[in-house]
């Protein structure tokens, strides 16, 4: 039996972990493992969004490509070896090598080199200015040089060694991982682990996971379908937590591509569409859970996101008036492309019809919808974006407003502001530039930002667990009630 009695948290994932060596696995579960086993130099507090010292005790941004850091003393690896500045330099220079064979390059491709400039001080240089450097440094776990040179990538995949709050004591590839709280974990701002053991099993079938949770053989599962979540809640033996993720929904309005006589080219038409949709009603009655309506083209908790933008309250009369001013007193016909959430999109289409906009639904696969959008064939696209769980607007705004293939507005002023925001590591300057960009996007109504998406966690009643929007469960913060 699982749980509190033997201080063992039993969890299940539906997808096997191909490799616990964090740099040779790009899966979501691999990211979760990495956060428990390998600490980084910097930690981003998920509650406040602030960057805090972790394996580094302090850092100084020398210029937009150079950071110098003081390395924490007294930290041990799981095998008992001390962690030093040499391990930091080794890790970063290893990751910078183009022929290292690593798969996880999302967080490492910016690295040029690392140097030791004192007994406990290192300098890290980037290839170019990148506003996400601090964020990426929070994802780069430090490897023990001596051990890694002895065992290599394969050995690290079977007997991993890090400095994190948990060490892995058993690896049964594709089936089971066993974690144990690290007794010599340092005084970390992440906090000390409260549960001694974690056992992770791969159980592909959600129905099997639900049965094992309800019977007490599991304590934690996630991404539970709503109907199954409802049944678990009614059982009284399980708590279901519906939590926000970093995924947001939006209608992308084609303001620059497609036919020149398209109604979507007109600002007042786009503003009318924003006013026409009863987002609060759709969220309350269809989306449900803890989803929330958004007004800006970003996830609310991302760095640089602001709600201080022009808003469009549900107002049928205002929408009709704007359409008349734009030259469409009787509305017009259009096409809405979508790839998910049919009922939500049908509700949107019903609201648009109420103001005279008759939308035909083209429902298909995501790839086909994306390709049609990039060709300029989509007047209105209903899509979602998760920012790869990166809590910074640089993971969303440049994609859709930075002149790339998904940019249907092609607003040069917005593009310039986004370049300004990503050309410095000065966080205040970045916020100011992104705020101006988001305000222009809202004023021109290039999007209809809709709502945040949620996921269901199901946990045993005696477990205290708090999810975060980046969908990285931090089990070292969990405890028994």
Buried (B, 14 or more C-beta within 10 A) or exposed (E): EBBBEEEBBBBBBBEEBBBBBBBBBBBBBBBBBBBBBBBBBBBBEBEEEEBBBBBBEEBEBEEBBBBBBBBBEEBBBBEEBEBBBBBBBBBBBBBBEEEBEBBBBBBBEBBBEBBBEEEBBBBBBBEEBBBBBBBBBBBBBBBBBBBBEEBEBEBBBEBBBBBBBBBBEEBEBEEBBBBBBBEEBBEBEBEEBBBBBBBBBBBEEBEBBBEBBBEBBBBBBBBBEEEBBEBBBEEEEBBBBBBBBBBBBBBBBBBBBBEEEBBBBBBBBBBBBBBBBBBEEBBEEBBEBEBBBBBBBBBBBBBBBBEEBBEBEBBBEBBBBBBBBBEBEEBBEBBBBBBBBEEBBBBBBEBBEBBBBEBEBBBEEEEEBBEBBBEBBBBBBBBBBBBEBBBBBBBBBBBBBBBEEBBBBEBEEBBBBBBBBBBBBEBEBBBBBBBBBBBBBBEBBBBBBBBBBBBBBBBBEEBEBEBBBBBBBBBBBBBBE
